[in-house]
Amino acid sequence: MQHDTSDYTVKLGAGRVKLIGSLLYFRYCKVRYLKFYRFFNRFTMKCFFHEALMFWKYGAPVCIIDNTSLARLRGTGKNAVIAPEMEQFAKSYGFCFVCHEKGHANRKAGDERGFYTSTTNFFPGRQFMDLQDLNRQALDWATVRWLNRPVGKSKLIPAKAFEFEQAYLTRLPAVISPPYLEFDRGIDQYGYIAFDGNFYWTPGTGRHQVKVLRYPDHIKIYHRRELLIEYALAPVEVKNQKFYPPDRPKPKHEPRDRKNRTGEEENILRSMSEAINAYLNFALDKQPGGQKHRFVRNLFRLSRRLSPELFEKAVNRALSYRVTDPNTIYRIAVLQMKEANYELPLVPIDEDFVNRPSYLQGRFTDDADLTRYSSPQEDENGSGTFEDA
C-alpha cells in the first residue's frame, strides 16, 4: 500500500476553500480510497486508515509513506523510527509503516499519479455544495467508477485485480474498534457540554465532570463509565449550535457560554437608512474583540425606544463627533428633544372606553403611584442613560 496527502483549493458552494486530499493506494491492483479534509493531523490520519481499510476489508503488510512527522518519530528513510503510537495502531490492521528515502518519491508513484488523476479526471466538470458532498462524490468516483474501468496501457480493471490479489493480502477482522480521543468536560447549569465549538445536551440533573470520547464521526459522553448519550458529530463548518435528542422536547434554556449573534439586529439597523449604515461601518471597526455584538444589541434596543426620525438625527450627530457609546447617543437624543421642544404625537383614543366592563370595575381600585414619572430621570450631572429611562 501507499499513502500520501496533497493540498487542493476547491470551490465549495459559492467560495473557494483550501483542503487536504488523503489517498490510500494498493500498488498492484490499483484500488484506491480518496477523502478530503479541512485539516490533517495524526488522529485524522488514523481515522482515514480505519475508514479506508474497513471499506476494502483487506490490507497489505507494508504501507509506504514519505517522511511525515504524523507517523515518524525521528530519522529518515531506512533509519526512520515510527512513533510507538502509530506503530501500535498499524499492528491492529496487520501492516507496518515504511518511510522511503529522501528524494525517492517514486517509491509512492502510485499516489502521485493518483493525485494527478484526481486533478485531471475527478474535479473537471463537477460541482460541490459542501465538504460532505465533495466526499460523497469522491467515494463514488474512487470505489465505483474508477474501480470498474480499464487502467493504463495494460487495460487492467482494478476490481478484477483486487479479487485476485486478496489471497496475498491480510483480511481484517469484521470488527475493529475505531480510533478515538478522550476529553474532559463539565456540564453547565442548563445541562450542556461544550465540544468542538458546539453544545451538546446531556440527560439527567447532575452537574458533574464527564468523559467525551471523540470518534471519527460521532462522540460518546460517559460518566463513571456509564454511557449517557451519543451524538453524530456536526460538520466542521458548523459552530455555535446546540444539539439535543430529537425524541425529547426542546430544552428551555440556552447553553451558558453560547454566543448570541446579532446578525438579524444589524441587518435591521442597516436597512433603516444610509446614515445609520455609514455609522455602523464606522462604529463596528472601533469595537474591541467580543464587544461588537453587545454594541449592536444596545444600539438596536435604543432604536426601539426612539422615533425613527429622532434616532437617525442622534446617530448622525454621533457620527460627526465620532461617538461609539450608545448611552452617549441616548443623551444626544434627549438634548435634541429639549432643544427642539419635541412633543410626542397624540395617540387616537376610543372615548367609548369608559363604558367597558374592565374600566367600570377598575374605578374602585387604588390609584397607581406615578410620582416617579413626574420628572425625567437624571443622574447627578443632569444626564441619564437609555437603559435607565
C-alpha positions as CSV (number, residue, x, y, z in Angstrom):
1,M,0.0,0.0,0.0
2,Q,1.0,3.6,-0.4
3,H,-0.3,6.7,1.4
4,D,0.2,10.4,0.8
5,T,-1.6,13.8,1.1
6,S,-1.9,16.7,-1.3
7,D,-3.2,20.3,-1.0
8,Y,-6.1,21.5,-3.1
9,T,-8.1,24.6,-3.5
10,V,-11.7,23.6,-4.2
11,K,-14.8,25.6,-4.9
12,L,-17.5,24.6,-2.3
13,G,-20.8,26.3,-2.9
14,A,-20.0,30.0,-3.6
15,G,-16.5,30.1,-2.2
16,R,-13.1,28.5,-2.6
17,V,-11.7,26.5,0.3
18,K,-8.2,25.0,0.9
19,L,-8.5,21.3,1.6
20,I,-6.1,18.4,2.1
21,G,-6.7,15.2,0.0
22,S,-5.7,11.9,1.5
23,L,-5.2,8.9,-0.8
24,L,-4.6,5.2,0.0
25,Y,-3.4,3.2,-2.9
26,F,-3.0,-0.6,-3.4
27,R,0.1,-0.6,-5.7
28,Y,-0.6,-3.7,-7.8
29,C,-4.3,-3.9,-8.2
30,K,-4.6,0.0,-8.3
31,V,-7.5,0.1,-5.9
32,R,-7.7,3.5,-4.1
33,Y,-9.6,5.4,-1.5
34,L,-9.8,9.2,-1.6
35,K,-11.1,11.6,1.0
36,F,-10.7,15.4,1.7
37,Y,-10.3,17.2,5.0
38,R,-10.0,20.8,6.1
39,F,-7.0,19.8,8.3
40,F,-4.9,16.6,8.6
41,N,-3.3,15.6,11.9
42,R,-2.3,12.3,13.5
43,F,-5.8,11.5,14.7
44,T,-7.3,12.3,11.3
45,M,-4.7,10.0,9.7
46,K,-5.8,7.2,12.0
47,C,-9.4,7.8,11.1
48,F,-8.7,7.8,7.4
49,F,-6.8,4.5,7.6
50,H,-9.6,2.9,9.6
51,E,-12.3,4.1,7.2
52,A,-10.4,3.0,4.1
53,L,-9.2,-0.4,5.3
54,M,-12.6,-1.3,6.8
55,F,-14.2,-0.3,3.5
56,W,-11.9,-2.7,1.5
57,K,-11.7,-5.3,4.3
58,Y,-8.1,-6.1,3.3
59,G,-4.7,-4.6,3.9
60,A,-1.2,-5.1,2.6
61,P,1.6,-5.9,5.1
62,V,3.6,-2.8,4.2
63,C,2.4,0.8,3.7
64,I,5.0,3.2,2.0
65,I,4.8,6.8,3.3
66,D,7.0,9.8,3.0
67,N,9.0,11.1,6.0
68,T,6.0,12.7,7.6
69,S,6.1,13.5,11.3
70,L,2.5,12.3,11.6
71,A,3.8,8.7,11.7
72,R,7.6,9.1,12.1
73,L,9.3,9.8,15.4
74,R,12.8,10.5,14.1
75,G,15.2,9.6,11.4
76,T,14.5,9.3,7.6
77,G,14.3,6.5,5.1
78,K,15.6,3.2,6.4
79,N,16.7,4.9,9.6
80,A,13.3,6.2,10.3
81,V,11.7,5.3,13.7
82,I,8.0,5.1,13.6
83,A,6.2,6.7,16.5
84,P,5.1,4.0,19.0
85,E,1.5,5.2,18.9
86,M,1.4,4.8,15.1
87,E,3.3,1.6,15.1
88,Q,0.8,0.0,17.6
89,F,-2.1,1.4,15.5
90,A,-0.8,-0.2,12.3
91,K,-0.4,-3.6,14.1
92,S,-4.1,-3.6,14.8
93,Y,-4.7,-3.6,11.0
94,G,-1.9,-6.1,10.1
95,F,0.6,-3.7,8.5
96,C,3.6,-1.5,9.2
97,F,4.7,1.9,8.1
98,V,7.9,2.2,6.0
99,C,9.4,5.6,5.1
100,H,11.0,6.0,1.6
101,E,14.4,7.5,1.3
102,K,14.7,11.3,0.8
103,G,14.5,12.1,-2.9
104,H,12.9,8.7,-3.7
105,A,9.3,9.9,-4.1
106,N,8.9,7.4,-6.9
107,R,8.5,4.7,-4.2
108,K,4.9,6.0,-3.9
109,A,4.5,7.0,-7.5
110,G,1.0,5.4,-7.5
111,D,-0.1,8.0,-5.0
112,E,1.5,10.8,-7.0
113,R,-0.2,9.5,-10.2
114,G,-3.5,9.2,-8.2
115,F,-3.4,12.8,-7.2
116,Y,-2.7,13.8,-10.8
117,T,-5.6,11.7,-12.0
118,S,-7.9,13.4,-9.4
119,T,-6.9,16.8,-10.6
120,T,-7.4,16.0,-14.3
121,N,-10.3,13.5,-14.1
122,F,-12.3,13.9,-10.9
123,F,-12.6,17.7,-10.4
124,P,-13.3,18.9,-14.0
125,G,-17.0,19.2,-14.7
126,R,-18.1,18.6,-11.1
127,Q,-19.7,21.0,-8.6
128,F,-19.8,20.6,-4.9
129,M,-22.2,22.1,-2.4
130,D,-20.1,21.5,0.7
131,L,-17.4,19.2,2.0
132,Q,-19.8,16.3,2.6
133,D,-21.0,16.5,-1.0
134,L,-17.4,16.5,-2.2
135,N,-16.5,13.4,-0.2
136,R,-19.7,11.6,-1.4
137,Q,-18.7,12.2,-5.0
138,A,-15.0,11.3,-4.3
139,L,-16.1,8.0,-2.7
140,D,-18.3,7.1,-5.7
141,W,-15.5,8.1,-8.2
142,A,-12.7,6.2,-6.4
143,T,-14.6,3.0,-5.3
144,V,-17.2,2.6,-8.1
145,R,-16.3,4.4,-11.3
146,W,-12.5,4.0,-11.2
147,L,-12.8,0.5,-9.8
148,N,-14.5,-0.9,-12.9
149,R,-12.8,1.0,-15.7
150,P,-9.6,-0.2,-17.6
151,V,-6.5,1.5,-16.3
152,G,-3.2,2.1,-18.0
153,K,-1.7,0.5,-21.1
154,S,-2.5,-3.0,-19.8
155,K,-6.2,-2.1,-19.5
156,L,-6.2,-3.6,-16.0
157,I,-9.6,-3.5,-14.3
158,P,-8.9,-2.8,-10.6
159,A,-12.0,-4.7,-9.3
160,K,-10.9,-7.9,-11.0
161,A,-7.2,-7.5,-10.0
162,F,-8.3,-6.8,-6.4
163,E,-10.2,-10.1,-6.3
164,F,-7.1,-12.0,-7.4
165,E,-4.8,-10.1,-5.0
166,Q,-6.9,-10.7,-2.0
167,A,-5.2,-14.1,-1.5
168,Y,-1.9,-12.2,-0.8
169,L,-3.4,-9.5,1.4
170,T,-4.3,-9.6,5.1
171,R,-8.0,-10.0,5.8
172,L,-9.1,-7.7,8.5
173,P,-11.4,-8.8,11.4
174,A,-15.0,-8.0,11.0
175,V,-14.9,-5.5,13.9
176,I,-12.1,-3.3,14.8
177,S,-12.5,-0.5,17.4
178,P,-12.2,2.8,15.6
179,P,-9.6,5.3,16.9
180,Y,-10.8,7.9,19.4
181,L,-9.6,10.8,21.5
182,E,-10.6,11.4,25.2
183,F,-11.6,14.8,26.6
184,D,-12.8,16.0,30.0
185,R,-15.8,18.3,30.0
186,G,-18.1,19.9,32.6
187,I,-21.9,20.1,32.4
188,D,-23.2,23.6,32.8
189,Q,-26.3,24.5,34.8
190,Y,-28.5,24.0,31.8
191,G,-27.3,20.5,31.0
192,Y,-24.9,21.2,28.1
193,I,-21.3,20.4,27.4
194,A,-19.2,22.4,25.0
195,F,-17.3,20.4,22.4
196,D,-15.6,21.4,19.1
197,G,-17.3,24.8,19.0
198,N,-20.9,23.4,19.6
199,F,-23.0,22.5,22.6
200,Y,-24.4,19.0,23.3
201,W,-27.2,18.4,25.9
202,T,-26.8,15.6,28.4
203,P,-29.6,13.7,30.2
204,G,-30.1,13.9,34.0
205,T,-30.0,16.6,36.6
206,G,-26.4,16.1,37.7
207,R,-23.8,18.9,37.0
208,H,-20.6,16.9,37.1
209,Q,-17.5,16.2,35.0
210,V,-17.9,13.8,32.1
211,K,-15.6,11.9,29.7
212,V,-16.1,12.6,26.0
213,L,-14.8,10.1,23.5
214,R,-14.4,11.6,20.1
215,Y,-14.6,9.0,17.3
216,P,-14.2,9.7,13.5
217,D,-17.9,10.6,13.0
218,H,-19.5,10.7,16.4
219,I,-19.0,11.4,20.1
220,K,-20.0,9.4,23.2
221,I,-20.4,11.0,26.6
222,Y,-19.7,8.9,29.7
223,H,-20.0,9.5,33.5
224,R,-18.3,6.9,35.7
225,R,-18.0,4.5,32.8
226,E,-21.8,4.8,32.1
227,L,-22.8,5.9,28.6
228,L,-25.1,8.9,29.0
229,I,-25.7,9.7,25.4
230,E,-24.2,9.5,21.9
231,Y,-24.3,12.2,19.1
232,A,-23.3,12.3,15.5
233,L,-20.5,14.9,15.0
234,A,-21.6,18.1,13.4
235,P,-19.8,19.1,10.1
236,V,-16.6,21.1,10.6
237,E,-18.1,24.4,9.4
238,V,-21.0,24.2,11.9
239,K,-20.2,26.2,15.0
240,N,-22.1,27.7,18.0
241,Q,-25.1,25.4,17.6
242,K,-26.9,23.3,20.2
243,F,-27.8,19.7,19.8
244,Y,-30.2,17.5,21.8
245,P,-32.0,14.2,21.1
246,P,-34.8,14.5,18.5
247,D,-37.1,12.3,20.6
248,R,-37.3,14.8,23.6
249,P,-38.8,18.3,23.9
250,K,-36.5,21.2,23.1
251,P,-34.6,22.4,26.2
252,K,-35.9,25.7,27.5
253,H,-32.6,27.3,28.2
254,E,-29.6,28.2,26.1
255,P,-26.1,26.9,26.9
256,R,-24.3,29.1,29.4
257,D,-21.4,30.1,27.1
258,R,-23.3,30.1,23.8
259,K,-22.5,33.3,21.8
260,N,-25.6,35.4,21.0
261,R,-25.2,36.5,17.4
262,T,-26.6,39.8,16.3
263,G,-26.7,39.4,12.5
264,E,-30.5,40.0,12.4
265,E,-30.4,43.1,14.5
266,E,-27.6,44.5,12.5
267,N,-29.4,43.9,9.2
268,I,-32.5,45.8,10.5
269,L,-30.4,48.7,11.6
270,R,-28.6,48.9,8.3
271,S,-31.9,48.9,6.4
272,M,-33.2,51.9,8.3
273,S,-31.2,54.5,6.4
274,E,-27.9,55.1,4.7
275,A,-26.8,57.3,7.6
276,I,-27.2,54.5,10.1
277,N,-25.5,52.1,7.7
278,A,-22.5,54.5,7.5
279,Y,-22.4,54.9,11.3
280,L,-22.3,51.1,11.8
281,N,-19.4,50.8,9.3
282,F,-17.5,53.3,11.4
283,A,-18.5,52.2,14.9
284,L,-18.1,48.4,14.4
285,D,-14.4,48.9,13.4
286,K,-13.9,50.6,16.8
287,Q,-15.3,47.8,18.9
288,P,-12.7,45.6,20.6
289,G,-12.9,41.8,20.3
290,G,-16.2,40.4,21.5
291,Q,-17.8,43.8,22.2
292,K,-19.3,44.0,18.7
293,H,-22.4,42.0,19.5
294,R,-23.1,43.9,22.7
295,F,-22.8,47.2,20.9
296,V,-25.2,46.2,18.1
297,R,-27.6,44.8,20.7
298,N,-27.6,48.1,22.7
299,L,-27.9,50.2,19.6
300,F,-30.9,48.1,18.4
301,R,-32.6,48.5,21.8
302,L,-32.1,52.2,21.6
303,S,-33.7,52.3,18.1
304,R,-36.8,50.8,19.6
305,R,-37.1,53.4,22.3
306,L,-36.8,56.4,20.0
307,S,-38.8,57.5,17.0
308,P,-37.0,56.7,13.6
309,E,-36.5,60.4,12.9
310,L,-35.0,61.2,16.3
311,F,-32.9,58.1,16.3
312,E,-31.4,58.9,12.9
313,K,-30.7,62.5,14.0
314,A,-28.9,61.3,17.1
315,V,-26.8,58.8,15.1
316,N,-25.9,61.5,12.6
317,R,-24.7,63.7,15.4
318,A,-22.8,60.7,16.9
319,L,-21.1,60.0,13.6
320,S,-19.9,63.7,13.2
321,Y,-18.4,63.6,16.7
322,R,-17.0,60.0,16.4
323,V,-19.1,58.7,19.3
324,T,-19.4,55.0,19.8
325,D,-21.2,54.7,23.1
326,P,-25.0,54.0,22.9
327,N,-25.5,55.8,26.2
328,T,-24.0,58.9,24.8
329,I,-26.2,58.6,21.7
330,Y,-29.2,58.5,24.1
331,R,-28.1,61.7,25.8
332,I,-27.7,63.3,22.4
333,A,-31.3,62.3,21.6
334,V,-32.5,63.8,24.9
335,L,-30.7,67.0,24.2
336,Q,-32.2,67.2,20.7
337,M,-35.6,66.7,22.2
338,K,-35.1,69.6,24.7
339,E,-33.6,72.0,22.0
340,A,-36.4,71.3,19.5
341,N,-39.2,71.3,22.2
342,Y,-40.1,67.9,20.9
343,E,-43.6,66.7,21.6
344,L,-44.8,63.1,21.3
345,P,-47.5,62.6,18.7
346,L,-51.0,62.2,20.0
347,V,-52.4,58.6,20.1
348,P,-56.0,58.2,18.9
349,I,-58.2,57.1,21.8
350,D,-61.6,55.5,21.6
351,E,-63.7,57.6,24.0
352,D,-66.1,54.7,24.5
353,F,-63.5,53.0,26.8
354,V,-65.4,54.4,29.8
355,N,-68.2,52.0,29.2
356,R,-66.1,48.9,29.1
357,P,-66.7,46.4,32.0
358,S,-63.0,46.4,32.8
359,Y,-62.9,50.1,33.2
360,L,-66.0,50.2,35.3
361,Q,-64.5,47.5,37.6
362,G,-61.2,49.4,37.8
363,R,-62.8,52.6,39.1
364,F,-62.9,51.1,42.6
365,T,-59.2,50.1,42.8
366,D,-56.4,52.3,44.3
367,D,-54.7,54.8,42.0
368,A,-51.2,53.8,40.8
369,D,-48.2,55.8,42.2
370,L,-46.9,57.7,39.2
371,T,-44.7,60.2,41.1
372,R,-41.5,58.6,39.8
373,Y,-42.6,59.7,36.3
374,S,-43.3,63.3,37.2
375,S,-39.8,64.4,36.0
376,P,-37.1,62.9,33.7
377,Q,-34.7,60.5,35.5
378,E,-31.3,62.1,35.6
379,D,-28.0,61.4,37.3
380,E,-26.2,63.9,39.5
381,N,-24.7,65.6,36.4
382,G,-28.2,66.1,34.9
383,S,-27.9,63.3,32.3
384,G,-29.4,59.8,32.2
385,T,-28.9,56.6,30.2
386,F,-31.4,54.9,27.8
387,E,-31.1,51.7,29.9
388,D,-32.5,53.5,33.0
389,A,-35.2,55.6,31.2
